[in-house]
């Protein structure tokens, strides 16, 4: 893990001009996000927003019996804490670190004041929110209409897009929890990908060997989400 994170690794932070970044800098704190850390819990008032750089955070809906399913992932393209933009202060989802790494956090009060103060920030965050809502909606469709194998491919691709390389550290049980399915189903789907030499899997380490083949096996849901993120959040282009 790098000694310190670079703000430019997060696309939203990278889109800010120098004037805004100079105002934000004193309020951005570099933090290590460890596997399994809960950044916010369902129903709790959010005290911070988080901008991941090399980490990935899952937004999970947790049932009364403790079972859960992932509704979206957030990585270096976005932020955790959009409920603050809506005036709700809290959300029904849990934000859980699924891949350890770095990020930045900012006090909720300052973030809200900047959202209301700057039209640049307002428009950028609203575009990101639209992209995230698209991911949530497509996840619901995918879970209802597509096979577990297709869902696994979509999930792997979304995670890869938010990492620096083609390596993921993830147990099959954790993947099953994210997808809201039985571990045995994930084992069978992962084995099929391994036999086809698309991934290699050993002791919680997943390496993607053939991304093109992984995309071919994925359903349309991954492409829909990626196109929307690319359309609304064009890389690390600076905002005026």
LUMBA-883549 format. One line per field, with one value per residue: residue number from 0; chain; x, y, z of N, C-alpha, C in turn. Coordinates in Angstrom, 2 decimals. Last residue first. Example, Ala and Ser with C-alpha at 12.3 -4.5 7.8 and 13.67 -1.06 7.14 Angstrom:
<recs>
pos: c(1/0)
unit: c(A/A)
neast: c(12.85/13.19)
nnorth: c(-2.25/-5.69)
nup: c(7.08/7.80)
caeast: c(13.67/12.30)
canorth: c(-1.06/-4.50)
caup: c(7.14/7.80)
ceast: c(12.90/13.20)
cnorth: c(0.03/-3.30)
cup: c(7.87/7.80)
</recs>
This chain:
<recs>
pos: c(239/238/237/236/235/234/233/232/231/230/229/228/227/226/225/224/223/222/221/220/219/218/217/216/215/214/213/212/211/210/209/208/207/206/205/204/203/202/201/200/199/198/197/196/195/194/193/192/191/190/189/188/187/186/185/184/183/182/181/180/179/178/177/176/175/174/173/172/171/170/169/168/167/166/165/164/163/162/161/160/159/158/157/156/155/154/153/152/151/150/149/148/147/146/145/144/143/142/141/140/139/138/137/136/135/134/133/132/131/130/129/128/127/126/125/124/123/122/121/120/119/118/117/116/115/114/113/112/111/110/109/108/107/106/105/104/103/102/101/100/99/98/97/96/95/94/93/92/91/90/89/88/87/86/85/84/83/82/81/80/79/78/77/76/75/74/73/72/71/70/69/68/67/66/65/64/63/62/61/60/59/58/57/56/55/54/53/52/51/50/49/48/47/46/45/44/43/42/41/40/39/38/37/36/35/34/33/32/31/30/29/28/27/26/25/24/23/22/21/20/19/18/17/16/15/14/13/12/11/10/9/8/7/6/5/4/3/2/1/0)
unit: c(A/A/A/A/A/A/A/A/A/A/A/A/A/A/A/A/A/A/A/A/A/A/A/A/A/A/A/A/A/A/A/A/A/A/A/A/A/A/A/A/A/A/A/A/A/A/A/A/A/A/A/A/A/A/A/A/A/A/A/A/A/A/A/A/A/A/A/A/A/A/A/A/A/A/A/A/A/A/A/A/A/A/A/A/A/A/A/A/A/A/A/A/A/A/A/A/A/A/A/A/A/A/A/A/A/A/A/A/A/A/A/A/A/A/A/A/A/A/A/A/A/A/A/A/A/A/A/A/A/A/A/A/A/A/A/A/A/A/A/A/A/A/A/A/A/A/A/A/A/A/A/A/A/A/A/A/A/A/A/A/A/A/A/A/A/A/A/A/A/A/A/A/A/A/A/A/A/A/A/A/A/A/A/A/A/A/A/A/A/A/A/A/A/A/A/A/A/A/A/A/A/A/A/A/A/A/A/A/A/A/A/A/A/A/A/A/A/A/A/A/A/A/A/A/A/A/A/A/A/A/A/A/A/A/A/A/A/A/A/A)
neast: c(-14.36/-12.86/-10.70/-11.16/-10.89/-13.86/-16.70/-19.43/-21.46/-20.40/-19.30/-21.61/-23.01/-21.36/-21.48/-24.18/-24.29/-22.37/-23.54/-25.92/-25.75/-23.54/-20.40/-18.91/-17.46/-15.92/-14.24/-12.85/-11.42/-9.78/-8.28/-7.50/-7.73/-7.36/-8.11/-7.55/-8.54/-7.07/-7.23/-8.05/-8.05/-10.27/-10.34/-10.09/-12.24/-11.89/-12.71/-15.39/-16.22/-15.59/-17.45/-19.81/-19.38/-19.14/-21.64/-23.17/-22.20/-23.09/-26.13/-26.45/-25.87/-23.57/-22.20/-22.08/-20.46/-18.10/-17.57/-17.13/-14.87/-12.88/-10.60/-8.69/-7.89/-6.07/-5.37/-5.07/-6.39/-10.02/-12.42/-12.79/-13.04/-15.72/-17.06/-16.18/-17.35/-20.07/-20.37/-19.74/-21.87/-24.06/-23.55/-23.87/-26.51/-28.39/-30.92/-33.12/-32.58/-30.10/-30.49/-32.22/-30.54/-28.48/-29.76/-30.19/-27.52/-26.56/-28.24/-27.33/-24.78/-25.41/-26.65/-24.47/-22.83/-24.43/-24.38/-21.69/-21.48/-23.31/-22.13/-19.59/-20.40/-21.81/-21.33/-22.94/-23.95/-21.58/-20.38/-22.04/-21.60/-18.89/-19.01/-20.55/-19.02/-15.52/-14.06/-11.43/-9.96/-8.17/-6.63/-7.70/-9.52/-12.71/-15.01/-16.32/-19.70/-22.41/-25.80/-28.84/-30.64/-29.10/-29.17/-29.67/-31.34/-30.52/-29.10/-26.49/-26.34/-26.41/-23.89/-21.68/-18.75/-17.95/-15.97/-14.05/-12.80/-15.90/-18.69/-21.45/-24.75/-26.08/-25.64/-27.43/-27.77/-29.18/-30.36/-33.06/-33.63/-31.03/-29.25/-27.71/-24.58/-22.10/-18.64/-15.74/-12.31/-9.27/-7.77/-9.71/-12.94/-14.03/-16.74/-18.13/-19.25/-21.47/-24.78/-26.81/-28.02/-29.43/-26.78/-23.56/-20.42/-18.16/-16.79/-14.20/-13.53/-10.28/-9.80/-8.61/-6.77/-7.12/-6.52/-8.94/-9.77/-9.75/-7.76/-8.75/-10.80/-9.54/-8.00/-10.02/-11.11/-8.87/-8.31/-11.29/-12.03/-11.60/-10.38/-12.54/-13.71/-11.73/-8.89/-6.29/-5.74/-4.82/-3.03/-1.99/1.20/2.48/0.55/0.85)
nnorth: c(23.43/20.32/18.16/14.72/12.05/10.65/12.02/11.13/10.53/8.58/6.68/5.88/4.78/2.67/1.07/0.24/-1.21/-3.19/-4.70/-5.62/-7.59/-9.99/-11.60/-12.85/-10.76/-10.00/-12.22/-11.97/-9.65/-10.45/-13.00/-13.18/-11.81/-13.42/-13.42/-14.95/-16.87/-19.17/-18.52/-18.48/-16.86/-16.58/-17.86/-20.58/-22.17/-22.80/-20.35/-20.22/-22.44/-21.57/-19.54/-21.05/-22.67/-20.67/-19.47/-21.60/-21.89/-19.61/-18.14/-14.50/-11.76/-10.65/-10.42/-13.08/-14.09/-12.75/-13.95/-16.58/-16.36/-13.46/-11.44/-9.31/-9.12/-7.71/-6.13/-2.74/-0.71/-0.64/-0.28/-2.20/-4.47/-4.22/-4.61/-7.25/-8.72/-8.28/-9.53/-12.17/-12.66/-12.52/-14.73/-16.76/-16.46/-14.87/-12.27/-11.02/-10.01/-8.90/-6.96/-5.14/-4.25/-3.13/-1.00/0.65/1.20/2.53/4.77/5.97/6.72/8.66/10.57/11.28/12.55/14.75/15.95/16.63/18.56/20.54/21.32/22.24/24.43/26.01/26.07/25.91/23.41/21.98/23.19/22.30/19.55/19.46/20.40/18.34/15.99/16.12/13.66/11.40/9.43/6.28/3.09/-0.26/-3.34/-3.91/-3.39/-1.67/-0.74/0.97/0.01/1.90/3.88/6.90/10.41/13.00/13.99/15.75/14.85/14.84/12.82/10.55/10.06/8.66/8.08/8.75/7.81/6.34/4.60/3.29/1.53/-0.47/-1.48/-3.36/-6.61/-7.90/-9.99/-11.10/-10.33/-10.20/-7.74/-7.06/-4.45/-3.55/-1.92/-0.80/-1.24/0.35/-0.02/1.99/4.01/6.11/7.31/9.66/10.00/12.19/11.85/11.28/10.41/8.86/5.56/3.86/1.61/3.11/3.63/2.09/-0.66/-2.73/-4.83/-3.76/-0.26/2.61/5.21/8.61/12.06/14.52/17.73/20.32/21.70/21.42/23.06/25.30/24.19/23.21/25.56/26.47/24.42/22.38/18.87/16.35/14.93/14.30/12.42/10.45/9.97/10.57/13.07/12.69/9.87/8.63/7.42/4.96/2.20/-1.19)
nup: c(-14.89/-13.99/-15.77/-16.17/-15.68/-17.01/-17.15/-16.03/-17.82/-19.54/-17.83/-16.48/-18.64/-19.46/-17.14/-17.14/-19.54/-19.12/-17.04/-18.26/-20.15/-18.55/-19.33/-21.22/-22.30/-20.11/-19.99/-22.36/-21.74/-19.59/-18.47/-15.84/-12.76/-9.72/-6.37/-3.35/-1.63/-2.45/-5.81/-9.17/-12.30/-15.13/-17.54/-18.02/-17.66/-15.01/-13.94/-14.49/-12.98/-10.43/-10.09/-10.02/-7.73/-5.75/-5.85/-4.86/-2.29/-0.96/-2.19/-2.39/-2.40/-3.28/-0.86/-0.02/-2.06/-1.47/0.99/0.16/-1.39/-0.57/-2.21/-3.78/-7.20/-9.88/-11.99/-10.69/-9.38/-9.48/-10.66/-12.52/-10.90/-10.05/-12.44/-12.98/-10.89/-11.44/-13.93/-13.16/-11.39/-13.14/-14.75/-12.82/-12.10/-14.79/-14.50/-13.28/-10.70/-10.74/-12.75/-11.52/-9.44/-10.94/-12.12/-9.90/-9.14/-11.44/-11.42/-9.10/-9.98/-11.92/-10.28/-8.67/-10.57/-11.10/-8.59/-8.39/-10.44/-9.61/-7.11/-7.84/-9.41/-7.65/-4.18/-1.85/-1.40/-1.26/0.92/2.98/2.85/3.64/6.26/7.46/7.17/6.64/4.55/3.65/1.11/1.01/0.30/1.11/0.62/-0.40/0.97/3.60/3.54/4.50/4.38/3.80/4.25/5.54/6.52/5.54/3.59/1.69/-0.40/0.28/2.10/0.58/-0.38/0.70/-0.96/-4.41/-7.30/-8.57/-6.90/-5.78/-4.76/-5.79/-4.70/-3.26/-1.95/0.80/3.75/6.89/9.29/9.45/8.30/5.81/4.35/1.44/1.02/-0.93/-0.60/-1.73/-2.30/-2.63/-3.64/-3.05/-2.00/-0.08/2.15/4.58/8.00/9.47/9.00/11.33/10.63/8.94/8.54/8.97/7.39/7.24/8.57/7.30/5.64/5.09/5.79/4.60/5.85/4.81/4.73/4.81/3.92/4.69/3.40/0.61/-0.29/-1.27/-3.25/-4.90/-5.95/-7.40/-9.20/-9.77/-9.68/-10.61/-8.62/-7.04/-8.79/-9.11/-7.24/-7.76/-6.86/-4.30/-3.45/-0.21/0.94/0.53/-0.86/0.00)
caeast: c(-14.07/-14.05/-10.86/-11.16/-10.37/-12.48/-15.67/-18.19/-21.69/-21.13/-18.43/-20.51/-23.57/-21.65/-20.21/-23.63/-25.21/-22.16/-22.24/-25.98/-25.77/-24.78/-21.25/-19.79/-18.35/-16.95/-15.10/-13.75/-12.35/-10.88/-8.80/-6.53/-8.44/-6.64/-8.66/-6.94/-9.08/-7.02/-6.53/-8.54/-7.42/-9.72/-10.71/-8.88/-12.15/-11.69/-11.32/-14.51/-16.45/-14.88/-16.03/-19.63/-19.58/-18.06/-20.45/-23.41/-22.01/-21.67/-25.42/-26.70/-27.08/-24.58/-22.43/-22.80/-21.83/-18.77/-17.83/-18.22/-16.13/-13.30/-12.01/-8.59/-8.85/-6.05/-6.39/-4.59/-5.23/-8.73/-12.12/-12.78/-11.79/-14.62/-17.25/-15.82/-15.89/-19.49/-20.65/-18.91/-20.49/-23.94/-23.53/-22.61/-25.48/-27.86/-29.73/-33.28/-33.88/-30.37/-29.58/-32.65/-31.83/-28.19/-29.33/-31.33/-28.45/-25.94/-28.27/-28.70/-24.91/-24.69/-27.41/-25.64/-22.39/-24.12/-25.65/-22.24/-20.64/-23.52/-23.51/-19.72/-19.53/-22.56/-20.68/-22.22/-24.90/-22.60/-19.79/-21.93/-22.93/-19.30/-18.30/-21.02/-20.29/-16.67/-14.35/-12.72/-10.00/-9.22/-6.67/-6.87/-8.78/-11.32/-14.85/-15.13/-18.72/-21.23/-24.55/-27.79/-31.01/-29.57/-28.85/-28.69/-31.84/-31.13/-30.54/-26.89/-26.17/-27.64/-24.75/-22.36/-19.71/-17.92/-17.06/-14.87/-12.10/-14.44/-18.10/-20.06/-23.84/-26.88/-25.03/-27.14/-27.54/-28.71/-28.91/-32.44/-33.80/-32.36/-29.23/-28.99/-25.35/-23.32/-19.93/-16.75/-13.66/-10.17/-7.37/-8.70/-11.94/-13.62/-15.48/-18.19/-18.22/-20.60/-23.43/-26.45/-27.17/-30.18/-28.16/-24.53/-21.70/-18.03/-18.12/-14.58/-14.53/-11.29/-9.44/-9.88/-6.69/-7.42/-6.18/-8.03/-9.61/-10.84/-7.67/-7.58/-11.13/-10.52/-7.32/-9.16/-11.90/-9.51/-7.36/-10.25/-12.11/-12.38/-9.55/-11.57/-14.45/-12.17/-10.34/-6.73/-6.08/-6.21/-3.03/-2.80/0.11/2.65/1.36/0.00)
canorth: c(24.87/21.17/19.25/16.04/13.01/10.49/11.74/11.44/11.56/9.73/7.35/6.51/5.92/3.76/1.68/1.03/-0.10/-2.19/-4.05/-4.70/-6.20/-9.57/-10.74/-13.68/-11.51/-9.08/-11.91/-13.11/-9.66/-9.50/-12.65/-13.54/-11.88/-12.73/-13.60/-14.07/-15.53/-18.64/-19.32/-18.22/-17.85/-16.11/-16.45/-19.75/-21.51/-23.86/-20.81/-19.19/-22.41/-22.72/-19.19/-20.04/-23.29/-21.64/-18.69/-21.08/-22.98/-19.73/-19.16/-15.87/-12.23/-10.94/-9.23/-12.10/-14.59/-12.50/-12.51/-16.29/-16.70/-14.84/-11.60/-10.16/-8.86/-8.59/-7.15/-3.90/-0.36/-1.06/0.60/-0.82/-4.23/-4.11/-3.35/-6.14/-8.69/-7.82/-8.10/-11.48/-12.71/-11.56/-13.39/-16.61/-16.15/-16.02/-12.90/-11.60/-10.63/-9.93/-8.08/-5.85/-4.89/-4.25/-2.10/0.13/0.55/1.27/3.84/5.47/5.74/7.45/9.93/10.65/11.31/13.80/15.48/15.63/17.37/19.82/20.85/21.07/23.40/25.36/26.06/27.15/24.52/21.57/23.36/23.74/20.08/18.97/21.17/19.73/16.13/16.31/15.07/11.70/10.69/7.20/4.46/0.71/-2.39/-4.03/-4.73/-1.75/-1.70/1.16/-0.02/0.95/2.53/6.04/9.00/12.82/12.94/16.31/14.79/15.76/14.18/10.91/10.91/9.66/7.44/9.06/8.47/7.20/5.85/3.25/2.86/-0.36/-0.69/-2.59/-5.38/-7.94/-8.73/-11.33/-10.22/-11.45/-7.88/-7.47/-5.50/-3.50/-3.14/-0.33/-1.80/0.27/-0.16/1.06/2.64/6.21/6.24/9.62/9.34/11.59/12.11/12.34/10.32/10.13/6.46/4.68/1.94/2.06/4.17/3.55/-0.10/-1.50/-5.07/-4.74/-1.67/1.90/3.83/7.53/10.75/13.73/16.37/19.50/21.59/20.70/21.75/25.48/24.91/22.26/24.70/27.32/24.74/23.32/20.20/17.25/15.36/15.27/13.61/11.25/9.97/9.20/12.95/13.13/11.04/8.61/8.41/5.69/3.41/0.00)
caup: c(-14.95/-14.09/-14.80/-16.79/-14.70/-16.55/-18.16/-15.31/-16.81/-20.09/-18.81/-15.74/-17.92/-20.39/-17.55/-16.03/-19.30/-20.17/-16.85/-17.12/-20.63/-19.17/-18.51/-20.39/-23.17/-20.60/-18.85/-22.19/-22.87/-19.37/-19.79/-16.88/-14.04/-10.80/-7.71/-4.35/-1.55/-1.10/-4.80/-7.82/-11.42/-13.86/-17.51/-17.98/-18.97/-16.01/-13.78/-15.05/-14.43/-10.99/-10.13/-11.07/-9.06/-5.98/-6.24/-6.20/-3.25/-1.29/-1.43/-2.84/-1.75/-4.30/-1.68/0.80/-1.90/-2.75/0.94/1.09/-2.04/-0.37/-1.88/-2.59/-6.15/-8.71/-12.22/-11.45/-10.20/-8.93/-9.53/-13.00/-11.64/-9.08/-11.72/-13.87/-11.05/-10.17/-13.77/-14.15/-10.91/-12.04/-15.34/-13.55/-11.11/-14.07/-15.07/-14.61/-10.99/-9.74/-12.96/-12.72/-9.13/-10.05/-12.98/-10.65/-8.21/-11.00/-12.55/-9.15/-8.91/-12.31/-11.36/-8.06/-9.93/-12.18/-9.12/-7.47/-10.44/-10.87/-7.20/-6.98/-9.97/-8.72/-5.49/-2.17/-1.51/-2.23/-0.40/2.73/2.56/2.32/5.25/7.50/6.46/7.52/4.75/4.26/1.85/0.61/0.79/0.41/1.44/-0.85/0.41/2.76/4.03/3.66/5.13/3.43/4.70/4.47/6.73/6.62/4.46/2.88/-0.54/-0.78/2.60/1.29/-1.20/1.51/-0.07/-2.98/-6.61/-9.41/-7.19/-5.76/-4.91/-5.34/-5.52/-4.21/-2.42/-0.63/3.04/5.52/9.15/9.90/9.74/6.24/5.37/2.14/1.26/-0.29/-1.01/-0.68/-2.84/-1.94/-4.00/-4.11/-2.14/-1.48/1.83/3.25/6.99/9.96/8.44/10.71/11.39/9.89/8.19/9.23/7.88/7.19/8.29/8.02/6.67/4.72/5.92/4.71/5.38/5.75/4.17/5.64/3.41/5.21/4.86/1.13/0.25/-0.19/-2.17/-4.18/-5.09/-6.39/-8.14/-10.17/-9.08/-11.47/-9.75/-6.54/-8.36/-10.25/-7.18/-8.04/-8.28/-4.50/-4.31/-1.43/1.01/1.79/-0.99/0.00)
ceast: c(-14.63/-13.62/-12.16/-11.45/-10.22/-12.09/-14.25/-17.00/-20.42/-21.19/-19.09/-19.60/-22.50/-22.17/-20.44/-22.37/-24.65/-23.06/-22.05/-24.65/-25.64/-24.67/-22.52/-20.71/-19.35/-17.94/-16.23/-14.71/-13.34/-11.89/-10.03/-6.97/-7.42/-7.44/-7.84/-7.51/-8.49/-7.44/-6.50/-7.82/-7.82/-8.90/-10.23/-9.19/-10.94/-11.52/-10.99/-13.05/-15.55/-15.04/-15.22/-18.17/-19.32/-18.17/-19.29/-22.24/-22.23/-21.42/-23.98/-25.94/-27.46/-25.89/-23.57/-23.13/-22.67/-20.23/-18.52/-18.57/-17.32/-14.62/-12.35/-10.00/-8.58/-7.11/-6.47/-5.71/-4.74/-7.61/-10.80/-12.35/-11.68/-13.31/-16.14/-15.98/-15.45/-17.97/-19.97/-19.12/-19.57/-22.51/-23.38/-22.47/-24.13/-26.80/-29.17/-32.08/-33.87/-31.67/-29.88/-31.81/-32.34/-29.48/-28.98/-30.93/-29.62/-26.88/-27.69/-28.88/-26.32/-24.85/-26.74/-26.49/-23.57/-23.66/-25.44/-23.59/-21.24/-22.71/-23.72/-21.11/-19.66/-21.72/-21.53/-21.77/-24.25/-23.59/-20.78/-21.35/-22.87/-20.67/-18.74/-20.34/-20.74/-17.93/-15.55/-12.82/-11.38/-9.06/-7.92/-7.01/-7.93/-10.51/-13.44/-14.95/-17.54/-20.10/-23.40/-26.59/-29.95/-29.93/-29.43/-28.30/-30.95/-31.63/-31.27/-28.40/-26.60/-27.56/-26.04/-23.31/-20.35/-18.97/-16.85/-15.84/-12.86/-13.87/-16.59/-19.57/-22.43/-26.01/-25.94/-26.60/-27.33/-28.61/-28.37/-30.92/-33.13/-32.42/-30.64/-29.04/-26.69/-24.26/-21.04/-18.05/-14.62/-11.51/-8.22/-8.27/-10.94/-12.56/-15.26/-16.79/-18.71/-19.55/-22.60/-25.00/-26.92/-29.35/-28.84/-25.93/-22.68/-19.30/-18.00/-15.99/-14.92/-12.24/-10.61/-9.57/-8.03/-7.20/-6.41/-7.79/-8.55/-10.78/-8.71/-7.51/-9.97/-10.84/-8.26/-8.42/-11.03/-10.32/-7.98/-9.39/-10.99/-12.48/-10.27/-10.72/-13.52/-12.93/-10.88/-8.24/-6.52/-6.66/-4.49/-2.68/-0.69/1.54/1.40/0.88)
cnorth: c(25.57/22.63/20.02/17.11/14.38/11.50/11.75/11.13/12.02/10.87/8.62/7.28/6.64/5.00/2.85/1.77/0.83/-0.98/-2.93/-3.97/-5.19/-8.11/-10.39/-12.86/-12.34/-9.81/-10.98/-12.89/-10.80/-9.52/-11.74/-13.09/-12.07/-12.90/-12.78/-14.40/-14.53/-17.17/-18.57/-19.13/-17.47/-17.23/-15.80/-18.26/-20.59/-23.26/-21.89/-19.63/-21.38/-22.76/-20.33/-19.66/-22.29/-22.26/-19.62/-20.27/-22.52/-20.81/-19.28/-16.84/-13.64/-11.43/-9.47/-10.85/-13.62/-12.93/-12.14/-14.81/-16.43/-15.08/-13.08/-10.27/-9.81/-8.16/-8.15/-4.91/-1.50/-0.71/0.24/0.16/-2.78/-3.80/-3.14/-4.78/-7.51/-7.73/-7.55/-9.97/-11.97/-11.51/-12.32/-15.23/-15.97/-15.58/-13.99/-12.37/-11.45/-10.67/-9.23/-7.10/-5.70/-4.99/-3.33/-1.08/-0.10/0.50/2.49/4.49/5.15/6.35/8.63/9.95/10.56/12.47/14.50/15.11/16.27/18.53/20.02/20.47/22.11/24.26/25.34/27.21/25.81/22.72/23.00/24.01/21.58/19.54/20.75/20.58/17.59/16.60/15.19/13.19/10.83/8.50/5.19/2.08/-1.45/-2.93/-4.97/-3.19/-1.76/0.33/0.14/1.06/1.50/4.68/8.20/11.37/12.63/15.28/15.38/15.87/15.22/12.34/11.28/10.55/8.54/8.24/8.75/8.07/6.78/4.61/2.71/1.05/-0.79/-1.71/-4.68/-6.58/-8.97/-10.01/-10.50/-11.46/-9.15/-7.62/-5.78/-4.70/-2.81/-1.52/-1.13/-0.27/-0.35/0.98/1.58/4.82/6.55/8.53/9.33/11.06/11.63/12.75/11.53/10.07/7.76/5.66/2.73/2.54/3.02/4.25/1.42/-1.05/-3.85/-4.99/-2.58/0.40/3.16/6.18/9.67/12.38/15.64/18.06/20.65/20.61/21.11/24.15/25.13/22.95/23.76/26.47/25.56/23.69/21.11/18.67/16.36/15.81/14.69/12.50/10.93/9.06/11.54/12.95/11.43/9.92/8.36/6.71/4.16/1.25)
cup: c(-13.73/-14.11/-15.07/-15.74/-15.31/-15.50/-17.61/-16.23/-16.12/-19.08/-19.36/-16.69/-17.11/-19.66/-18.51/-16.45/-18.23/-19.99/-17.86/-16.89/-19.49/-19.60/-19.28/-19.50/-22.36/-21.50/-19.28/-21.04/-22.75/-20.51/-19.61/-18.27/-15.14/-12.08/-8.68/-5.72/-2.51/-1.01/-3.48/-6.84/-10.00/-13.24/-16.22/-18.08/-19.07/-17.40/-14.80/-14.97/-15.11/-12.50/-10.74/-11.21/-10.18/-7.37/-6.54/-6.72/-4.68/-2.34/-1.90/-1.94/-2.17/-3.70/-2.67/-0.01/-1.08/-2.67/-0.36/1.07/-1.14/-1.09/-1.71/-2.02/-5.00/-7.71/-11.08/-11.59/-11.06/-9.90/-8.85/-11.91/-12.10/-9.78/-10.69/-13.19/-11.90/-10.26/-12.53/-14.05/-11.87/-11.50/-14.25/-14.16/-11.79/-13.06/-14.17/-15.14/-12.26/-10.02/-11.99/-12.93/-10.32/-9.71/-12.15/-11.49/-8.95/-10.07/-12.16/-10.30/-8.89/-11.25/-11.79/-9.11/-9.31/-11.60/-10.27/-7.94/-9.58/-10.93/-8.47/-7.10/-9.16/-9.39/-6.53/-3.62/-1.99/-2.46/-1.50/1.36/2.25/1.93/3.85/6.43/6.39/6.74/5.69/4.55/2.48/1.38/0.34/1.06/0.58/-0.17/-0.14/2.28/3.07/4.25/4.15/4.37/4.39/5.03/5.57/6.87/5.65/3.87/0.66/-0.89/1.56/1.84/-0.48/0.73/0.78/-2.25/-5.14/-8.62/-8.14/-6.11/-4.82/-5.63/-4.96/-5.10/-3.42/-1.05/1.56/4.78/7.77/9.73/10.28/7.76/5.85/3.08/1.89/-0.20/-0.24/-1.28/-1.68/-2.68/-3.31/-4.57/-3.25/-1.61/0.33/2.95/5.62/8.93/8.86/10.25/10.61/10.69/9.31/8.87/7.99/7.64/8.37/7.60/7.48/5.89/5.58/4.68/5.63/5.07/5.22/4.98/4.23/4.72/5.47/2.65/1.02/0.50/-0.99/-3.04/-4.25/-5.41/-7.02/-8.96/-9.57/-10.92/-10.65/-7.68/-7.84/-9.86/-8.23/-7.92/-8.65/-5.94/-4.56/-2.19/-0.29/1.98/0.34/0.00)
</recs>
